[in-house]
């Protein structure tokens, strides 16, 4: 968890918004415990979504900048966001 916070931190210090939801919101902890039983593919998709959405928040919705940070093509990012929006 610490490594993930450091990677996602915007600056040299880890802030509250860099922490995972299960740490910030105790009621979310139950959902996380249920998620521990997820197949690897589902767990990976959830982690990917959390990282992408956090980066999108950090760059204030700038898809080109988010794609650059994530190391994906902008069109790939758009497809991800559209897929998550429809579900």
C-alpha positions as CSV (number, residue, x, y, z in Angstrom):
1,X,0.0,0.0,0.0
2,X,2.8,2.4,0.8
3,X,4.4,2.0,-2.6
4,X,1.1,2.7,-4.3
5,X,0.6,5.8,-2.3
6,X,4.1,7.0,-3.1
7,X,3.6,6.4,-6.9
8,X,0.3,8.2,-7.0
9,X,1.3,11.1,-4.8
10,X,1.3,14.4,-6.6
11,X,4.3,15.8,-4.7
12,X,7.1,14.8,-2.4
13,X,4.6,14.2,0.4
14,X,1.8,11.6,0.6
15,X,-1.5,13.5,1.2
16,X,-4.9,12.2,2.3
17,X,-6.2,12.1,-1.2
18,X,-3.3,9.8,-2.1
19,X,-4.5,7.1,0.3
20,X,-6.7,4.2,-0.8
21,X,-10.4,4.4,-0.1
22,X,-10.4,1.5,2.3
23,X,-8.1,3.5,4.6
24,X,-10.1,6.8,4.3
25,X,-13.6,5.3,4.5
26,X,-14.1,2.5,7.1
27,X,-17.4,1.5,5.4
28,X,-15.5,0.9,2.2
29,X,-13.3,-1.7,4.0
30,X,-16.1,-4.3,3.8
31,X,-16.2,-3.9,0.0
32,X,-12.4,-4.3,-0.1
33,X,-12.6,-7.5,1.9
34,X,-15.1,-8.9,-0.6
35,X,-12.9,-7.8,-3.4
36,X,-10.1,-10.0,-2.0
37,X,-12.1,-12.9,-3.4
38,X,-12.2,-11.5,-6.9
39,X,-10.6,-13.3,-9.8
40,X,-7.3,-11.8,-10.9
41,X,-8.7,-10.2,-14.0
42,X,-11.5,-8.4,-12.1
43,X,-9.1,-7.3,-9.4
44,X,-6.7,-6.0,-12.0
45,X,-9.4,-4.1,-13.8
46,X,-10.5,-2.5,-10.5
47,X,-7.0,-1.4,-9.7
48,X,-6.5,-0.1,-13.2
49,X,-9.7,1.9,-12.9
50,X,-8.7,3.4,-9.6
51,X,-5.3,4.5,-10.9
52,X,-6.7,6.0,-14.1
53,X,-9.4,7.9,-12.3
54,X,-7.0,9.2,-9.7
55,X,-4.7,10.4,-12.5
56,X,-7.6,12.0,-14.3
57,X,-8.5,13.8,-11.1
58,X,-4.9,14.9,-10.7
59,X,-4.7,16.4,-14.2
60,X,-8.2,17.9,-13.9
61,X,-9.7,15.8,-16.7
62,X,-7.0,16.5,-19.3
63,X,-7.1,13.2,-21.2
64,X,-4.0,13.9,-23.2
65,X,-1.9,14.6,-20.1
66,X,-3.4,11.6,-18.3
67,X,-2.5,9.3,-21.2
68,X,1.0,10.6,-21.2
69,X,1.5,10.0,-17.5
70,X,-0.1,6.5,-17.8
71,X,2.0,5.6,-20.8
72,X,-1.0,4.8,-23.0
73,X,-2.3,6.3,-26.2
74,X,-5.0,8.9,-25.7
75,X,-7.5,6.8,-27.7
76,X,-6.9,3.8,-25.4
77,X,-7.6,6.0,-22.4
78,X,-10.8,7.3,-24.1
79,X,-11.9,3.7,-24.6
80,X,-11.2,2.8,-21.0
81,X,-13.2,5.8,-19.7
82,X,-16.1,5.0,-22.1
83,X,-16.2,1.4,-20.9
84,X,-16.3,2.4,-17.3
85,X,-18.9,5.0,-17.9
86,X,-21.2,2.5,-19.5
87,X,-20.9,0.0,-16.7
